[in-house]
């Protein structure tokens, strides 16, 4: 069956439908990863977005039970050049089509993903929706233009209640803005005794948990849409070691007085080079964000720029001058992507150990 991807600027692209027919308005974005489509589909940071995969063949190793970043995907749509019908992998449980139907995710294949990607690069990310007909295209375009971006994406994907993941090591509170399971896995590998809490948990409640450190997770949307979270983190800075990833990085920066901006078309994929300014080491990183910390705004804060993107020079990491607080825009847990930067979780453990020694001195 024919299916169309209709963009806010009035353009449309023809392909074939697969997956669900649950058509939703979303921000059209592109991802340059060659593998890891299951992690992309299940990454809650894609809430509100329709993802275009630039690699031409998707689904060739199927969907397995191990590589999820969440059990309930929040992505609004999936666009591929070719979707493999018969995956070949010993871990395969579903093919891509069956999985999208199961999770209510609309898909479109046999479409010119290169042309769509070029369009996004030229004009920036805009709203889009899939449709099985062009009969009412004018009305659809008008609807796209008049529909604002939602501001409740974090509320949709954050846990509703706090829950523990017991272990024998450092007590860490993970503030969940849409946390990838990869972050939980990396902390658990290091024996962290985790308590995962909702995004709007008060600073007082977190203080009462008496953690050794606080982890701020990734998540979808604009960090300025959750001002309550910024106020909470502002109260926590200086009380405990804090490590932020992606949205968590942006929230730390806003809490310290910096500003954030929306990038023209964002960074998404597992092949983004980032330079550590302290060591001049370059790492290939996994990224997924539409917003970034404005580098110049750091000048009026107690934050130091620690990492930059070698693609566009944007801020990829900061560290606090006075307190044990640091963050990165990219994803050190990978999933999908390179594992160059998993050492940052070890740095977090070391920071908590150092802070405890200072307190006990």
C-alpha positions in Angstrom: 0.0 0.0 0.0 1.2 3.5 -0.9 2.0 5.7 2.1 3.1 9.4 2.0 5.3 11.4 4.3 3.9 15.0 4.3 6.1 17.8 5.6 5.1 21.2 7.0 6.6 23.1 4.1 4.0 21.4 1.7 6.4 18.8 0.2 5.7 15.1 0.3 7.5 11.9 -0.4 5.9 8.6 -1.6 6.8 5.2 -0.3 5.1 2.0 0.9 3.5 1.6 4.3 4.5 -0.9 6.9 4.1 -1.2 10.6 1.1 0.5 12.2 -1.2 3.1 10.8 -1.1 5.1 14.0 -0.2 8.4 12.2 1.0 11.2 14.5 2.5 14.6 14.0 6.2 14.6 14.9 9.4 16.5 14.3 11.2 14.9 11.4 14.8 14.1 12.2 17.6 11.9 10.7 19.9 9.3 12.2 23.2 8.4 10.6 23.9 5.1 12.5 24.7 2.0 10.4 23.4 -0.4 13.1 21.5 -0.1 16.3 18.0 0.6 14.9 16.4 -1.4 17.8 18.1 0.9 20.3 17.0 3.9 18.3 13.4 2.7 18.1 13.3 2.2 21.9 15.2 5.3 23.0 12.7 7.5 24.9 14.5 10.6 23.7 12.7 10.1 20.4 9.4 10.9 21.9 7.6 13.3 19.6 9.9 12.5 16.6 9.7 10.7 13.3 13.2 9.2 12.6 14.7 8.8 9.2 17.4 6.2 9.0 20.1 7.2 6.5 21.6 3.7 6.2 19.7 2.1 3.3 19.0 -1.4 4.8 17.2 -1.6 8.2 15.9 -4.7 10.0 18.4 -7.3 8.6 19.1 -8.8 12.1 15.6 -8.4 13.4 14.4 -7.4 16.8 15.7 -9.3 19.9 14.9 -9.4 23.5 18.2 -7.9 24.8 18.9 -4.6 23.0 16.0 -2.5 24.2 16.6 0.9 25.7 13.0 0.9 27.0 10.2 -1.6 26.9 7.6 0.9 25.7 8.9 3.0 22.7 7.8 6.6 22.4 8.9 7.3 18.9 6.2 8.7 16.6 7.3 7.2 13.3 10.1 5.3 11.4 11.3 6.0 7.9 13.6 3.6 6.0 14.8 3.0 2.5 14.5 -0.7 2.7 13.0 -2.8 5.5 14.2 -6.4 5.7 11.3 -8.9 5.7 13.3 -12.0 6.7 16.0 -11.1 9.2 18.8 -13.6 9.8 20.2 -13.6 13.3 20.1 -16.3 16.1 18.7 -13.7 18.6 15.9 -12.6 16.3 12.3 -12.6 17.8 10.4 -10.2 15.5 10.9 -8.7 12.1 10.7 -4.9 11.9 7.2 -4.8 10.5 5.8 -7.0 13.2 7.5 -5.1 15.9 6.2 -1.7 14.7 2.7 -3.1 14.5 3.0 -4.5 18.0 4.1 -1.2 19.4 1.7 1.0 17.3 4.5 2.8 15.4 3.8 3.9 11.9 6.5 3.1 9.3 7.2 4.0 5.7 9.7 2.2 3.3 10.8 2.4 -0.3 11.2 6.1 0.1 14.0 8.5 -0.8 15.6 8.9 2.5 18.6 10.7 1.0 16.3 13.4 -0.4 14.5 13.8 2.9 17.8 14.0 4.8 19.1 16.7 2.4 15.8 18.6 2.9 16.2 18.5 6.7 19.8 19.7 6.4 18.8 22.6 4.2 15.8 23.9 6.0 16.2 22.4 9.5 13.9 20.0 11.4 10.2 20.6 10.8 6.9 18.9 11.6 5.7 15.9 9.5 3.1 13.2 9.4 2.4 10.1 7.4 -0.8 9.5 5.5 -2.2 6.8 3.2 -3.7 9.4 0.9 -3.0 12.8 -0.6 -6.7 13.7 -1.0 -6.7 16.1 1.9 -3.0 17.2 1.7 -3.8 20.9 1.9 -5.7 20.4 5.2 -2.9 18.2 6.5 -0.2 20.8 5.7 -2.4 23.5 7.4 -2.7 21.2 10.5 1.0 20.7 10.6 1.6 24.5 10.5 -0.9 25.2 13.2 0.1 22.4 15.6 2.7 23.5 18.2 5.3 21.2 19.5 4.2 19.5 22.7 5.9 20.5 25.9 5.2 17.4 28.0 7.4 14.8 26.5 9.5 14.3 29.6 6.3 13.9 31.7 5.1 11.3 29.3 8.2 9.1 29.5 9.5 9.6 33.0 8.7 6.9 35.6 5.6 7.8 37.6 6.9 6.3 40.9 10.3 5.9 42.4 11.7 2.3 42.4 14.9 0.7 43.6 17.5 -1.4 41.7 19.4 -2.8 44.7 23.2 -3.4 44.7 26.1 -3.3 47.1 28.0 -0.3 46.0 27.5 3.5 45.9 24.0 4.8 46.5 23.0 6.7 43.4 19.8 8.5 42.7 18.9 8.4 39.0 16.6 11.3 38.0 14.6 9.8 35.1 13.8 12.2 32.3 13.4 9.3 29.9 16.5 7.2 30.9 18.0 4.7 28.6 18.4 1.2 30.1 22.0 1.5 28.9 22.7 4.1 31.7 21.2 1.8 34.3 23.2 -1.1 33.0 26.5 0.8 33.2 25.8 2.0 36.8 24.7 -1.5 37.8 27.9 -3.0 36.3 29.7 -0.8 38.8 27.6 -2.1 41.7 25.7 1.1 42.2 22.7 0.8 44.5 20.2 2.7 42.4 17.0 4.5 43.2 15.2 5.8 40.1 12.9 8.7 40.7 10.5 10.8 38.6 11.7 13.9 36.9 9.8 16.2 39.3 11.0 14.6 42.6 11.7 17.5 45.0 15.2 18.3 46.1 14.1 17.6 49.7 13.0 14.1 48.8 16.3 13.4 47.1 18.3 14.8 50.0 16.4 12.5 52.4 17.6 9.5 50.4 21.1 10.5 51.3 22.8 9.3 48.1 26.5 9.2 47.4 25.8 10.8 44.0 23.1 11.8 41.5 22.8 10.8 37.9 20.7 13.0 35.5 19.5 11.0 32.5 18.8 11.7 28.9 15.3 12.6 27.8 13.3 14.2 25.0 12.5 17.7 24.0 13.5 21.2 25.1 15.1 21.4 28.6 13.3 24.7 29.2 10.0 22.9 29.1 10.7 21.4 32.5 11.6 24.5 34.6 10.8 22.6 37.8 13.6 20.1 37.1 16.1 23.0 36.6 15.1 24.5 40.0 15.5 21.0 41.6 19.0 20.5 40.2 20.0 24.0 41.2 19.2 23.1 44.8 21.2 19.9 44.6 24.4 21.3 43.1 27.1 21.4 45.8 25.3 18.8 47.9 26.4 15.7 46.1 28.6 14.6 43.1 26.4 14.9 39.9 26.8 13.4 36.5 24.5 14.5 33.6 24.0 13.0 30.2 22.3 14.6 27.2 19.2 16.4 28.6 20.7 16.0 32.1 23.8 17.9 30.8 21.5 20.7 29.5 19.6 20.9 32.8 22.9 21.2 34.8 24.0 24.0 32.5 20.7 25.9 32.8 20.7 25.4 36.6 24.1 27.1 36.6 23.0 30.1 34.6 24.0 29.1 31.0 21.6 29.0 28.1 20.5 26.4 25.5 19.8 26.8 21.8 18.0 24.6 19.2 20.3 23.2 16.6 19.4 23.5 12.9 18.9 19.7 12.5 20.4 18.2 15.7 23.0 15.4 16.2 21.8 11.8 15.8 23.9 8.8 15.1 26.8 6.6 16.4 29.6 8.3 14.5 30.0 11.8 15.9 33.6 12.9 16.8 34.1 14.8 20.1 37.3 16.4 21.4 38.3 16.4 25.0 39.8 19.8 25.5 41.9 18.7 28.5 43.7 15.8 26.7 43.1 16.6 23.0 41.8 13.1 22.7 39.1 12.5 20.1 36.4 10.0 20.7 33.7 8.7 18.4 30.4 9.1 20.2 26.7 8.2 20.1 24.4 11.3 20.0 20.8 12.1 20.0 19.8 15.7 20.7 18.0 18.7 19.1 19.2 21.3 21.7 22.7 22.2 22.9 24.3 24.4 25.5 25.3 27.8 24.0 29.1 27.9 24.5 29.3 31.7 24.9 26.7 31.6 27.7 29.2 29.5 29.8 31.3 32.7 30.4 28.8 34.0 33.0 28.7 30.8 34.9 31.0 28.6 37.1 31.1 26.0 34.4 34.1 25.2 32.2 33.8 23.9 28.6 35.4 20.4 28.6 34.4 18.9 25.2 33.4 20.1 21.8 31.9 18.6 18.6 34.4 18.4 15.8 31.5 18.6 13.3 30.1 22.0 14.3 32.1 23.1 17.3 29.1 23.0 19.7 29.4 22.3 23.4 29.6 18.6 24.2 30.6 18.7 27.9 31.1 20.9 31.0 32.5 20.7 34.5 31.8 22.9 37.5 34.7 25.0 38.8 33.8 24.6 42.5 31.7 21.4 43.0 32.0 17.8 41.9 29.6 18.2 38.9 30.2 17.3 35.3 28.2 16.4 32.3 28.3 15.5 28.6 26.0 16.1 25.7 26.7 12.7 24.0 25.9 9.2 25.2 28.9 7.5 27.0 26.7 4.4 27.6 26.5 4.1 23.7 23.6 1.7 22.8 23.9 2.1 19.9 27.4 3.3 19.0 31.0 3.2 20.0 32.1 2.5 23.6 35.0 5.0 23.6 33.6 7.0 26.6 32.3 4.5 29.1 35.2 5.5 31.3 33.1 8.5 32.3 31.0 6.2 34.5 34.3 5.2 36.2 35.1 8.9 36.6 31.7 9.3 38.4 32.5 6.5 40.8 35.9 8.0 41.5 34.3 11.4 42.1 31.9 9.9 44.7 34.8 8.1 46.4 36.8 11.3 46.5 33.9 13.3 47.9 33.3 10.7 50.6 37.0 10.9 51.7 36.8 14.7 51.9 33.6 14.5 54.0 35.2 11.9 56.3 38.5 13.8 56.7 
